Amino acid sequence: MYPAAVAEQLRARGHDVISLHDPDHRSLEGAPDDEVFVAAIASKRALVTENVADFRRLEADALAKGEPCPSLVFTTNRQFPRGNAATVGRFVLALDALLLMKPGFTGATFLKATP
């Protein structure tokens, strides 16, 4: 949902992150949510998405079955409007703060814009 520049800027800050828009991961662009969910589990990565309804359902289904699920970071277009030129910078700052405050976090969290 966000440009690869977000991952690039986070990597420049020392974080081990990827984007589905990175050349090595483009096979997941446009993939069904359940495939992205499984890929996040397989690569032991958190997943950042605005799609709260679908990924909460996938999380609930996995937990109900005792299956693994990735950590989830939920965002909203309201907090980080894709049409706003300042969004990438604000999004990077918020994700950087989350990664610094909660390294290796598990579960789900809603990302808030930093003031």
N, C-alpha and C positions, 0 to 999 in steps of 0.2 A: 504494500500500500504506500510505501515511502521509497524514495530514490536510493540507489546504491550509495550515494554520497553520505548518507547517515552512517552506514557501516564503515565506509572509508574514514570518516572523521573519528569514529569511535576507535578504530584500529590505530589511528595516529595518536590517540590518547592512551594506547597500550592495552586495549581490551580485545579479547579473542572473540570477535563477532563475524558473522557472515550475513549476506543478503541474498534473497532468492534472485536478485538481479545481478549478482556477481557471475562472471563467466562460468565458473566451475559448478554453479548451482542453478543455472537457468532452466534445467530440465524440470524444475518444480514450479516455474512461473505458470500460473493458470491451472495448476494441478488441483484436484479436489481437496477440500479441507482435510479429509481423513488421511490422505497421502502425505500432506505437509505435517500433520500431527505425528504420524508414524516416523517420518524422516527426522523430526526434532527429537523423538525418543531415541532413535538409532544413533544419532550423532551426539546425544547427551547435551542438547542445547535448549535454552529457553526459547519460546516463540513469542514474538511481538505481533499483535494484531488488533484491528478495530472490530473484527467479527466476533463480538462477545457471545452472541446467541449460539452460533454453531460450535465454537470452541469450548464454551461452557458445557454444551451437550456432550461433546466428545470426551471432555474431562470427566463428567459425571458417569458416562457409560463405562469408561476405563476403570474408574474408582469402584463402581458397583461390581465389576467383574474381578476386582483385585489385580488389574493389569497396570503396568506403568503408564505414566503420563508425563509430558514435559512440564516444566515450569512455564507459566503463562503470564505475559505482560499485556494487559489490555489498555488500549488507547481509544480516543474518540476524535472524530473530525472537529468536534467543538473545541476540545483542548488544543489540538494540533491541526488547524485547518490546512488541508492540502493546497488550497488556492492562494495561500499567503506566503510571500517570499521569505519571511522571517521564520517560517515553521521549521525548516531543516535545522537551523541553529538552535532554536528552542527545544526541539526534539532531542538533539544530540546532548544538550546540557542536562535535560531531564533523565535521559538514559544513563549518561555518565554518572550523575548523582546517585541513581539507583544502584548501578554496578559498584560504585565505591562504598555506598552505605550497606549494601546487602550482597556481598560477593557470595556466589554459590547459593543464592536463595532458592527455595523450593515453594511449590504451590502456585497461587495466582495472586496478582496484584494489579491495581489500576494505576496507571502512570498519570501523574499530575504535572502540569507545566510549572516550572520554577519561576518565581517572580522576577 
